[in-house]
Amino acid sequence: MAGLKELRTRISTVKSTSKITSAMKMVAAARLRRSQELIGKSEFYNHNLLSCANRLIFELKQQEESSAAALIWPDLMRPNPQANNYLLVVFTSDRGLCGSFNAGVAKEAAHRIEELKAQGKNVSVYCVGKKGRDILKSRYGNLIVQTKEGIAAKGAKYDEASDISHDISKAFEQKKIDICEVVVSRFKSAISREVVNEQILPLKIEDFAYNKLHQPTNLVNDAFYDYEPDRMTLLEGLLPQIFRSVVFNAIVHSQASEQGARMTSMDNATRNASDMINKLTIRYNRIRQSAITTELTEIISGAEAL
């Protein structure tokens, strides 16, 4: 029967799809595990950098108060009182099949763009990941100044963060932008993510969550720090490293969120495929049983007629 043949073909197709989605789920789970490990390792480095910079700023402010002479802070920390030029760095993926991950980030980016435009600000967009560009270009194509593709294709790398941070810091130092913000999905767990909008330039060292929880204090018990070179030179050397680590942290969180979203999405797809296979199998068996019953009825009727 044509109906039975169509159902057999459809069941076979859904089974093949189920195998693919199941394999993609396993690959995403493995990549997610590596990303989680990388988040843990990078946070220790980030916290040490932030702690050192916070200590230097704390002591420099004390020096500023005692000497009554205003210090000239490094460029990466110095805000522009008339900040009009904003750069929005939007972190998405290069591939789909990860649920609402890309759409959620793009939606937050679009909301922030509209918010800044309403305030009369000049906005430019730096897309990390082609999916973000593809979603935003229909409405904000004229604002997209650059797109980076292939980031973290085989795991997040510090060199990639260095390239992105160099592009941004160069534009900041040349006064092409006054404020840089990121729109990124912060990883919480395999099934939980939060899309956030955060300022990354000028750097506000004291506003980082780690430094809010670990405020420096005056040294006690005759403790003594000696700096070589001086505090301000050390701070100027630390800030570019902190900025690179901030960008790298955004890449790692975006990748972990992507893999978590893909794993969840593929798990749901596999479950749906399994449910569909069960429904199609039941339907196939019912049609087959009906056909067999009809044939038996015809055979018995024919035998009685003879």
C-alpha positions in Angstrom: 0.0 0.0 0.0 1.1 3.6 -0.8 0.2 4.7 2.7 2.4 2.1 4.4 5.3 2.8 2.0 5.1 6.6 2.8 5.1 5.9 6.5 8.1 3.6 6.3 10.0 6.2 4.4 9.0 8.9 6.9 10.0 6.8 9.9 13.4 6.0 8.3 13.9 9.7 7.7 13.0 10.7 11.2 15.3 8.0 12.6 18.2 9.4 10.5 17.5 12.9 11.8 17.4 11.6 15.3 20.9 10.1 14.9 22.2 13.4 13.7 20.7 15.5 16.5 21.9 13.0 19.1 25.4 13.1 17.7 25.3 17.0 17.7 24.2 16.9 21.3 27.1 14.8 22.3 29.6 17.0 20.4 28.1 20.2 22.0 28.3 18.6 25.5 32.0 17.8 25.0 32.7 21.4 23.8 30.6 22.8 26.7 32.7 20.9 29.2 35.9 22.3 27.7 34.5 25.8 27.8 33.5 25.4 31.4 37.0 24.4 32.3 38.4 27.4 30.4 36.1 29.8 32.3 37.3 28.4 35.6 41.0 28.7 34.6 40.7 32.2 33.1 38.9 33.6 36.1 41.8 32.9 38.4 44.1 34.9 36.1 41.5 37.7 35.7 41.0 38.0 39.5 44.8 38.3 40.0 45.0 41.1 37.4 42.0 42.9 38.9 43.3 42.6 42.4 46.7 44.1 41.4 45.2 47.0 39.5 42.7 47.7 42.3 45.5 47.9 44.9 47.5 50.3 42.6 44.5 52.5 42.1 43.7 52.5 45.8 47.3 53.6 46.7 47.4 56.2 43.9 44.2 57.8 45.1 45.7 58.0 48.6 48.8 59.5 47.2 46.6 62.0 45.2 44.7 63.0 48.4 47.9 63.4 50.5 49.7 65.5 47.9 46.7 67.5 46.8 47.9 67.2 43.2 45.5 65.7 40.6 47.0 62.6 38.8 46.7 62.0 35.1 45.1 58.6 34.8 45.9 56.2 31.8 44.0 56.6 28.6 42.1 53.3 29.0 40.6 54.6 32.3 40.0 58.2 31.3 36.3 58.9 30.4 35.3 61.6 27.9 32.9 64.0 29.6 31.1 64.5 26.3 30.8 60.9 25.3 28.8 60.7 22.0 30.4 57.9 20.0 29.5 54.4 21.2 30.8 51.1 19.9 28.7 48.0 20.5 30.5 44.7 20.4 27.9 41.9 19.8 29.0 38.3 20.5 27.1 35.6 18.6 27.9 32.3 16.9 28.8 31.5 13.3 26.4 28.5 13.2 22.8 28.0 13.9 20.9 25.1 15.5 21.3 26.6 19.0 17.8 27.6 19.9 17.2 31.2 20.7 20.8 32.0 21.6 21.6 34.3 18.6 18.2 35.8 18.5 18.4 36.7 22.2 21.7 38.5 21.9 20.6 40.3 18.7 17.4 41.5 20.4 19.3 43.0 23.3 21.8 44.6 20.9 18.9 46.1 18.9 17.3 47.4 22.1 20.5 49.1 23.1 21.0 50.6 19.7 17.6 52.2 19.8 18.1 53.4 23.3 21.4 55.1 22.4 19.9 56.6 19.2 17.1 58.0 21.2 19.7 59.8 23.4 21.3 61.3 20.2 24.4 59.2 20.4 26.4 57.9 17.4 26.5 54.1 17.4 28.7 51.7 15.5 28.5 47.9 15.8 31.3 45.4 15.8 29.9 41.9 15.2 31.8 38.9 16.6 30.1 36.0 14.8 28.2 36.1 11.5 24.8 35.2 12.9 24.6 38.5 14.7 25.5 40.4 11.6 23.0 38.4 9.5 20.2 39.3 12.0 21.1 43.0 12.5 22.1 43.9 9.0 18.5 44.3 7.7 17.9 47.2 10.2 21.3 48.3 11.2 23.5 47.4 8.2 24.9 50.9 8.0 26.1 50.8 11.6 28.1 47.6 11.3 31.8 48.6 10.9 33.4 45.2 11.2 32.6 41.5 11.5 34.9 38.7 12.9 34.0 35.2 11.8 35.5 31.9 12.9 36.2 33.0 16.5 36.6 30.0 18.9 35.9 27.6 16.0 38.1 25.1 17.8 37.9 26.5 21.3 38.6 30.0 22.5 42.1 31.3 22.0 43.8 34.3 23.7 45.3 35.4 20.3 41.8 36.0 19.0 40.9 38.1 22.0 44.2 40.1 21.5 43.2 40.9 17.8 39.7 42.1 18.8 41.0 44.1 21.8 43.7 45.7 19.6 41.1 46.9 17.1 38.9 48.4 19.9 41.6 50.0 22.0 43.2 51.5 18.8 39.8 53.1 17.9 39.5 54.3 21.5 42.9 55.8 21.7 42.4 57.6 18.3 39.2 59.1 19.8 37.0 57.4 17.2 34.9 56.0 20.0 34.3 57.3 23.5 32.6 54.3 25.1 32.7 50.6 24.2 30.0 48.2 25.4 29.6 44.5 24.9 26.4 42.5 24.4 27.1 38.9 25.3 25.4 35.9 26.8 26.8 35.2 30.2 27.0 31.4 30.9 25.5 30.2 34.2 24.7 26.6 33.5 24.0 24.2 30.6 20.3 25.4 30.7 20.7 28.9 32.0 22.2 31.9 30.3 21.8 35.7 30.7 22.2 38.2 28.0 23.9 41.3 29.4 25.0 44.7 28.2 28.3 45.9 29.9 30.7 48.8 29.4 34.3 47.6 28.9 35.9 51.0 27.9 36.8 53.2 29.6 37.8 50.6 32.2 36.2 51.0 35.6 38.4 48.7 37.7 36.5 49.3 40.9 33.2 48.3 39.3 34.2 44.8 38.5 32.3 42.3 40.6 35.5 40.7 42.0 36.8 44.1 43.2 33.5 45.0 44.8 33.8 41.9 46.9 37.5 42.3 47.6 38.2 46.0 48.5 41.8 46.8 49.3 42.6 48.2 52.7 45.6 50.0 54.3 48.4 47.6 55.1 48.8 46.6 58.7 51.5 45.0 60.9 54.3 47.1 59.2 53.7 45.4 55.9 55.6 47.1 53.1 55.2 47.1 49.3 58.0 48.4 47.0 57.2 49.1 43.4 59.6 48.9 40.5 58.8 50.9 38.3 56.4 53.3 39.9 52.7 52.6 40.5 51.4 54.6 37.6 53.7 52.9 35.1 52.7 49.5 36.5 49.0 50.4 36.2 49.5 51.5 32.5 51.1 48.1 31.8 48.3 46.2 33.5 45.3 47.9 31.9 45.9 46.5 28.3 46.2 43.0 29.8 43.0 43.5 31.8 41.2 44.7 28.7 42.4 41.6 26.7 41.2 39.4 29.5 37.8 41.1 29.5 37.4 40.4 25.8 38.7 36.8 26.2 36.2 36.3 29.1 33.4 37.5 26.8 34.4 35.1 24.1 34.6 32.1 26.5 31.2 32.9 28.0 29.7 33.3 24.6 31.1 30.0 23.4 29.9 28.2 26.5 26.4 29.7 26.2 26.3 28.7 22.5 27.3 25.1 23.3 24.8 24.9 26.2 22.0 26.2 24.0 22.9 23.8 21.2 23.1 20.9 23.6 19.6 21.7 25.0 18.2 22.4 21.5 19.5 19.1 20.1 18.3 17.2 23.1 14.8 18.6 22.6 15.0 17.8 18.9 16.1 14.2 19.7 13.2 13.8 22.1 10.7 15.2 19.6 12.1 12.9 16.9 11.6 9.9 19.3 8.0 11.0 20.0 7.3 11.3 16.3 8.8 7.9 15.6 6.5 6.4 18.2 3.4 8.1 16.8 4.3 7.1 13.2 5.0 3.5 14.2 1.6 3.3 16.0 -0.1 4.7 12.9 1.9 2.4 10.6 0.9 -0.7 12.7 -2.8 0.3 12.8 -2.9 0.8 9.0 -1.0 -2.5 8.5 -3.4 -4.3 10.9 -6.4 -2.9 9.2 -5.0 -4.0 5.8 -4.4 -7.5 7.1 -7.9 -7.7 8.6 -9.4 -6.6 5.3 -7.5 -9.2 3.4 -8.5 -12.0 5.9 -12.1 -10.9 5.6 -11.9 -11.1 1.8 -10.3 -14.5 1.9 -13.0 -15.9 4.3 -15.8 -14.3 2.3 -14.4 -15.9 -0.9 -14.1 -19.3 0.8 -17.7 -19.2 2.0 -18.9 -18.3 -1.4 -17.3 -21.4 -2.9 
